[in-house]
Amino acid sequence: MKTVYDLTRHHTSLKVICGNCSNSAVLNNRFLARRFGMMKALSDLQFVCRLCRSQRYRVRLAPDHLGEKAPLRMQWYRGVYEKYQD
């Protein structure tokens, strides 16, 4: 994976782990696209730790559901409720 677009296409989020402390964050591909643009190369992204302000980090790929909020119960069964309302 080379660009933010590839993350979106493969439904993958980016996990950034600080090399100085053990702080980590999972960044959603939609957030990265909004912030940096779809064609931004992953190697060009620069991150700073919020705790220790270090710029030493490791990047790993994570499944997309780790970067998304869990859907509401109503969203899971949305199609079923619409069929019964007719």
Secondary structure as GFF3:
##gff-version 3
##sequence-region A 1 86
A	DSSP	alpha_helix	4	9	.	.	.	ID=ss1
A	DSSP	beta_strand	12	18	.	.	.	ID=ss2
A	DSSP	beta_strand	24	27	.	.	.	ID=ss3
A	DSSP	alpha_helix	29	36	.	.	.	ID=ss4
A	DSSP	three_ten_helix	42	44	.	.	.	ID=ss5
A	DSSP	beta_strand	57	63	.	.	.	ID=ss6
A	DSSP	three_ten_helix	64	66	.	.	.	ID=ss7
A	DSSP	alpha_helix	73	76	.	.	.	ID=ss8
A	DSSP	alpha_helix	78	85	.	.	.	ID=ss9
###
